[in-house]
Amino acid sequence: MISVDPPETNKAFAEQEHADFPMLSDPSKATATAYGVLGASGMANRWTFYIGADGKILAIDKQIKVATSGEDIVAKLKELGIKQR
C-alpha cells in the first residue's frame, strides 16, 4: 500500500486497523506521480497494481470497491495465475 501521508500517520493507521502488510509513505508524492495515481486534489487515487515477480505491471484495477476489495484481489490473482502463499 502506498499513501501520500507522512510516516507517522501511516503508522497510526496501520496500528488502528491491525494492518499486516507493508506500507510505503510517499509524502513527496514522487511515487504516486510516477505511477500516475496522483489526483488533482493532491491525494492518491485508490488503484490496485498487480506486479509480477519480474517487476512488470501485470494489471491495474482502477475500479476499487472497498466492500469487496479483498475478494476482488484474490479473484484477480487467480485470474493472473499468481499463486498465493
C-alpha positions as CSV (number, residue, x, y, z in Angstrom):
1,M,0.0,0.0,0.0
2,I,1.2,3.5,-0.9
3,S,0.0,6.6,0.9
4,V,0.9,10.2,0.4
5,D,0.5,10.7,4.2
6,P,3.6,11.1,6.4
7,P,5.1,8.0,8.1
8,E,3.5,8.9,11.5
9,T,0.0,9.0,10.0
10,N,0.5,5.7,8.2
11,K,1.9,4.1,11.4
12,A,-1.2,5.2,13.4
13,F,-3.5,3.9,10.6
14,A,-1.7,0.5,10.5
15,E,-1.9,0.2,14.3
16,Q,-5.6,1.2,14.3
17,E,-6.5,-1.2,11.5
18,H,-4.1,-4.0,12.7
19,A,-2.6,-4.0,9.2
20,D,-0.3,-6.9,8.5
21,F,1.1,-5.6,5.2
22,P,3.8,-3.2,4.2
23,M,3.0,0.5,3.6
24,L,5.1,3.0,1.7
25,S,4.8,6.6,2.9
26,D,5.1,9.0,0.0
27,P,4.7,12.5,1.4
28,S,6.8,13.9,-1.5
29,K,4.2,12.3,-3.9
30,A,7.0,11.2,-6.2
31,T,5.9,7.5,-6.3
32,A,2.2,8.5,-6.7
33,T,3.2,10.8,-9.6
34,A,5.4,8.1,-11.2
35,Y,2.6,5.6,-11.2
36,G,0.1,8.2,-12.5
37,V,-2.2,8.0,-9.5
38,L,-1.9,11.5,-8.1
39,G,-5.3,13.2,-8.3
40,A,-6.0,16.9,-8.8
41,S,-6.7,17.2,-5.0
42,G,-3.2,16.0,-4.2
43,M,-4.4,12.7,-2.9
44,A,-3.5,9.3,-4.5
45,N,-6.3,7.5,-6.3
46,R,-7.1,4.1,-4.9
47,W,-5.9,1.8,-7.6
48,T,-4.5,-1.7,-7.3
49,F,-1.4,-2.6,-9.2
50,Y,-0.6,-6.3,-9.7
51,I,3.2,-6.5,-10.2
52,G,4.8,-9.7,-11.3
53,A,8.0,-11.3,-9.8
54,D,9.9,-9.7,-12.7
55,G,8.8,-6.2,-11.7
56,K,6.4,-5.8,-14.6
57,I,2.9,-4.5,-14.1
58,L,0.5,-7.3,-15.0
59,A,-2.8,-5.4,-14.4
60,I,-4.2,-2.3,-12.9
61,D,-7.6,-2.1,-11.2
62,K,-8.9,1.4,-11.2
63,Q,-12.4,0.5,-10.0
64,I,-11.9,-0.4,-6.4
65,K,-14.9,-1.5,-4.4
66,V,-14.0,-1.1,-0.7
67,A,-16.6,-3.6,0.5
68,T,-15.2,-6.4,-1.7
69,S,-11.6,-5.3,-2.3
70,G,-10.1,-8.4,-0.6
71,E,-12.2,-10.8,-2.6
72,D,-11.6,-8.9,-5.8
73,I,-7.8,-9.0,-5.2
74,V,-7.9,-12.8,-4.6
75,A,-10.0,-13.3,-7.8
76,K,-7.6,-11.2,-9.9
77,L,-4.6,-13.1,-8.6
78,K,-6.2,-16.3,-9.6
79,E,-7.1,-14.9,-13.0
80,L,-3.5,-13.8,-13.5
81,G,-2.3,-17.3,-12.4
82,I,-0.4,-16.0,-9.3
83,K,-0.4,-18.5,-6.5
84,Q,-1.0,-17.2,-3.0
85,R,1.3,-18.1,-0.2
